[in-house]
Amino acid sequence: MVAPAPRPPEQASPQARYFVGLRPAPAVRARLHRLALSLAARHGGRPVAAARIHLTLAFLGQTPRALEPALLALLRTQPAAGPLRLERLGSFGPRLLWAGPLEIPAWLAALSAGLRSGLDALGADYDRKPLRPHVTLLRSAHQGPDGGDTLRPFDFGPSQLMLVESITDRPGGHYRWISP
């Protein structure tokens, strides 16, 4: 007896795990991945794969798939991303290392506020923590950045606003990048 083929993820569940983020160009992702590898050599841990590098603007978590078209329509109403300079390394605890700006640019604060307002209008649930723009580079590090870690400032852009489905059907998971 032949087992039936597994259903595609889009039909597997009426819910999906989403976030909205900025995805930089491939060359920027490659540069950030090289930085992540360098940090991993000093601090241990798991560098984020180049294909997964992004800056999260809103984490929605488990959300009805039926809301996906409205989320994409919302993203189409948002202004284009502006320049973002990554100038410092930081950590959330000692285990998650990131790169980020020294200050939040006005365009990014406005984009975040507009996005949150739109999510509220849709009745979407999302993590309401204040925006702390960062690009995660390393997970499960043995220690946070120290004086030996430096970041030569560089531009994160150009970047594209995307809806992202986080799929956890295999070790490490993967992302489905959905362009508005």
N, C-alpha and C positions, 0 to 999 in steps of 0.2 A: 504494500500500500504506500502510495506517495503522499507525503505530508503537503498540505496546502502551502503555497508561497506566502511569506510574511507580508502583511499589509504595509504599504509605504507609510512613513512617519506621519504624513499629513492626515491619514485616515486612522491611525493607531489610537488616537485619543482626542477627545474634544477640547483638550487643553494643551498648551505648549508653554515652555519656559522662555520668556522674551526679555530682551533689554534693548535700549536705544543707545547707539554709540556713534562715535566718529571713527572712521577707518582711514588711516593714512595711506598714501601711495605705496606701492611695493618697495621702492627704494628706501623709504623711511622705515617701513616694517623690517626690512633686512638690516638696516643700521641699528635699530632698537634691539633686534634679535642678537646681533653681534655684541652689543653692550650687555645683554642678558647673559650670554655665554661667558663673557669676561667676569661679570659679577658672580656667576655660579662657580667659576674657578677659584674665587677668593672666599666665597661664603657657603659653598655647597648649595643644595636645593635644586629645584627644577626650573630651568629657564622657560619662559613662555615661547611657544612656537611662533615663528614669524607670521604664519597664516592667521593666528588668533590675536595679534596685537591690535589694540583699540583703546579708546578713551570712552568710558561709560558715562552717559548723561542721565539715564533713568533706568533703574532695574525694576521690571514689572513682575518677574517671577511667573508662577503659574497663572496663565491668562487664557480665557476662551479663544480658540482658534477663530471663531466667528468674528472676533474683534480685529483680526489682522487687516482686512481692507480699510477699516476706519483708521487704524494706526498708520498705515501707509499714506492715506489721504492727509492725515495730520502732518506727517513728515514733509509732504509736498508743499505745505503752506509755510514752512519754516525758512528763514533766510539761509543763504549759503554760509558755510563755515569760513571764518576769517583766519588771520595769521595767529599761530600759537607757538611760542618759543619755549622749548623744554630747557630749563636752566638749572635744575637741582635734582638730586637724588634724595629719596626719603624712604620711610618704612612705616607700615602699620604693624606695630609690634616688631619683634626682631625677625619675623618669618616671611613677610611679604615686602619686597623691595620694589620701588617704582621710580619713574622719572616724571617731573611735572614742572609747571611754570612757577615763577616766584609770586606772581599775582594773577588773578583771574581777569582776563581781558573783558572789556565791556561787551563786546559782541557775544562772548561765550556766556556771560551772565544773562544777557537778554535772550539768547537761544534757550538756555535752561529754563528761564522763567516762562517763555512762550510755550515750550514743550510741556511743562508741568501744568500750565493753565489749560492747554488742549487736552491733556490726559484727564484732568479734573472734569472738563466738559463732557468727555466720553464716559465718565464714570469708571475709568480704569484705576485699578489699585496699583500702586508703585511705592518703592522705598522713598520716603520723604526726607531722608537725611540731607543736610545742606550739601551743595555741590563742592567737592574737593577734587578738582581735575587732576588726574594722574593716569599714567600708563603703567600697568603692572608688568614687571619684567621678570621677577623671580618669586617662586613660591617655595615654602618649606626651607627657607634659608636657615643656617645655623646661627647667624647673627645679623644685625642691621648694618647699614652702611657706616663706614668709619672714615677717618681722615685720609686713608689711602684711596678712597673711592672718589673719583671726580667725574664730572660730566661737562664736556665741552658743549656749551649751548648750541642748539640747532633747532630748525623749524620742524614742527610736527606736520605741517601741511605740504601740499594740499590734502584735504581730507574730505570724506563724503559722509553725510548723515545717513545712517542705515538702521533698519529694524533687524534684530538678530535673534534667531532661535538657537538656544543652547540645547544641544541634543546629547543625552548621556547614555546612549545605547551601546557604548563600547568604552573600554578603559581610556581615561583622559577626555572622552567626549569629543565633540566637534561642533562647529557653528554652521548655521545656514544663514548667509548674508542676504538680506532682502532689500533691494534697492527700491526706493519709493517711486 
